[in-house]
């Protein structure tokens, strides 16, 4: 039986955490590039406005933020922890903490950077808690977690090709899970969330050169572990 977690003054049903369709933005001419940047600026201004309204107790504004960013938070947590079910729990905690922190929110960085900083803290804390408790190491997502994997729908892929894709994806998941905590987070934010080096540096509280170094080492380790598939 599905359970619903309660946020302040309302219930957030589980459908709030269903992935949103990915939006592809094609960059061609300079005009298209400028338009894309303008859209991003408008979205950032919208996020900040919604968060400031949330700080004044506007729950409807906060619900919009949850719907807009929950897929990124869940995806990042799932890739870090290797467990979609745990990722949803972390996401609930991230947005609950964001709601409680809303009255003190200051827009001195991009909203997504601020939100991913909260995500980083909770994911790192969960990883350390599991380590202290001597639980099993990171596990690969099972079939119920395939929605977060970057593979084609099995119904549209021949069985033999699907088996190969699953094997490759499992190898990738395992290689990413084997990375140390900070390089893993840097790689996920860069590769999947398309964050800039500067934004990742703020999330991880590192310098930009340190972030680039982490990413270089992470990519080198992945290439070594995935050599047979490359």
C-alpha positions in Angstrom: 0.0 0.0 0.0 1.4 3.4 -1.1 2.1 5.9 1.7 2.1 9.6 1.4 4.5 11.8 3.3 3.1 15.0 4.8 4.7 18.4 4.2 3.7 21.5 6.1 -0.1 22.2 5.8 -0.6 19.8 2.9 0.0 16.4 1.5 2.5 15.8 -1.3 1.3 12.7 -3.2 3.8 10.4 -4.7 2.9 11.6 -8.3 4.8 14.8 -7.5 7.9 12.7 -7.8 7.2 11.2 -11.3 10.0 12.2 -13.8 9.1 15.1 -16.1 9.7 14.6 -19.8 13.2 15.8 -20.8 13.3 19.0 -22.9 15.8 19.2 -25.7 17.1 22.6 -26.6 18.9 22.7 -30.0 21.6 25.4 -30.2 22.2 26.6 -33.8 22.5 30.2 -34.7 23.7 33.0 -32.4 20.1 34.1 -32.2 19.0 30.7 -31.0 21.8 30.6 -28.4 20.8 34.1 -27.1 17.2 33.0 -26.9 18.2 29.9 -24.9 20.1 32.0 -22.5 17.2 34.4 -22.2 14.9 31.4 -21.4 17.4 30.2 -18.7 17.5 33.6 -17.2 13.7 33.8 -17.1 13.5 30.4 -15.5 16.1 31.4 -12.9 14.3 34.6 -12.1 11.1 32.5 -11.8 12.8 30.1 -9.4 14.0 32.9 -7.2 10.6 34.6 -7.2 8.9 31.4 -6.2 11.4 30.7 -3.5 11.0 34.2 -2.0 7.2 33.7 -2.1 7.7 30.3 -0.4 9.7 32.1 2.4 6.5 34.1 3.0 4.5 31.0 3.5 3.2 30.6 -0.1 2.9 26.8 -0.3 1.5 26.9 -3.9 4.7 28.6 -5.0 6.7 25.9 -3.3 4.7 23.2 -5.0 5.7 24.6 -8.4 9.3 24.4 -7.4 8.9 20.8 -6.3 7.3 19.9 -9.6 10.0 21.7 -11.5 13.1 20.3 -9.9 12.1 17.0 -8.2 13.4 14.9 -11.2 16.9 16.4 -11.0 17.0 15.9 -7.2 15.8 12.3 -7.4 18.0 11.5 -10.4 21.1 12.9 -8.6 20.4 11.0 -5.4 19.6 7.8 -7.2 22.9 7.9 -9.1 24.8 8.7 -5.9 23.2 6.1 -3.7 22.4 3.4 -6.4 18.9 2.9 -5.0 15.8 4.6 -6.5 13.7 4.0 -3.3 16.3 5.7 -1.1 16.5 8.5 -3.6 12.8 9.3 -3.2 13.2 9.4 0.5 16.2 11.8 0.2 14.2 13.9 -2.2 11.4 14.3 0.3 14.0 15.3 2.9 15.6 17.8 0.5 12.4 19.6 -0.3 11.3 19.5 3.4 14.6 21.1 4.3 14.2 23.7 1.5 10.7 24.6 2.8 11.9 25.0 6.3 14.9 27.1 5.1 12.7 29.3 2.8 12.3 32.2 5.3 16.1 32.5 5.4 16.7 32.0 1.7 19.0 34.6 0.0 19.4 34.5 -3.8 23.2 34.9 -3.8 23.6 31.9 -6.2 21.4 30.1 -8.7 18.5 28.3 -7.1 19.5 25.0 -8.5 23.0 25.4 -7.0 21.4 26.1 -3.6 19.1 23.1 -4.0 21.9 20.7 -5.1 23.9 21.9 -2.1 21.1 20.6 0.2 21.0 17.4 -1.9 24.8 16.9 -1.5 24.6 17.3 2.2 21.8 14.8 2.7 23.3 12.3 0.2 26.8 12.5 1.8 25.2 12.1 5.3 23.3 9.0 4.1 26.4 7.5 2.6 28.3 8.0 5.9 25.4 6.6 7.9 25.3 3.5 5.9 29.1 3.1 6.2 29.0 3.5 9.9 26.1 1.0 10.1 28.2 -1.5 8.1 25.5 -2.0 5.6 26.1 -3.5 2.2 27.9 -1.2 -0.4 26.1 0.5 -3.2 23.8 -1.7 -5.2 22.8 -1.2 -8.8 19.1 -0.2 -9.4 16.9 -3.1 -10.1 14.2 -3.2 -12.8 11.9 -0.9 -10.9 14.6 1.8 -11.2 15.1 1.6 -15.0 13.1 4.8 -15.5 16.2 6.8 -14.4 18.5 4.9 -16.7 19.5 6.3 -20.0 18.5 3.2 -22.1 15.8 2.7 -24.7 12.4 1.2 -23.9 12.8 -2.6 -23.9 9.6 -2.9 -25.9 11.3 -1.1 -28.8 14.6 -3.0 -28.7 15.3 -6.6 -29.8 16.0 -8.9 -26.9 19.6 -9.5 -27.8 20.4 -5.8 -28.1 18.4 -5.1 -24.9 20.6 -7.6 -23.0 23.7 -5.9 -24.3 22.4 -2.5 -23.3 21.5 -3.7 -19.9 25.0 -5.2 -19.4 26.7 -2.0 -20.5 24.4 0.2 -18.3 25.0 -2.1 -15.3 28.8 -1.7 -15.9 28.4 2.1 -16.1 26.3 2.2 -13.0 28.9 0.0 -11.1 31.8 2.1 -12.3 30.1 5.3 -11.2 29.2 3.8 -7.8 32.8 2.8 -7.3 34.0 6.4 -7.5 34.8 8.3 -4.3 32.0 10.5 -3.0 33.1 13.9 -4.3 34.3 12.8 -7.8 31.0 10.9 -8.2 28.9 13.9 -7.3 31.0 16.2 -9.6 30.6 13.7 -12.5 26.8 13.3 -12.0 26.2 17.1 -11.7 28.3 17.7 -14.8 27.2 14.9 -17.0 23.5 14.5 -16.1 22.5 17.9 -14.6 24.7 20.0 -17.1 26.0 22.2 -14.3 28.9 24.5 -14.9 32.3 24.1 -13.2 31.5 27.2 -11.2 28.2 25.8 -10.0 29.7 22.4 -9.1 32.4 24.2 -7.2 29.8 26.0 -5.1 27.9 22.8 -4.4 31.0 20.9 -3.4 32.7 23.9 -1.7 35.8 23.5 -3.8 37.7 25.7 -6.2 37.1 25.4 -10.0 40.5 23.9 -10.6 39.8 21.3 -7.9 36.5 20.4 -9.6 38.2 20.0 -13.0 40.9 17.8 -11.4 38.2 15.7 -9.7 36.4 15.3 -13.1 39.6 14.4 -14.9 40.4 11.7 -12.3 36.8 10.4 -12.4 36.7 10.1 -16.2 40.1 8.4 -16.2 39.0 5.8 -13.7 35.7 5.2 -15.6 37.7 4.7 -18.9 39.9 2.2 -17.2 37.0 0.2 -15.7 34.9 0.4 -18.9 37.8 -0.3 -21.3 36.2 -3.5 -22.6 33.1 -1.7 -23.6 34.8 1.3 -25.3 
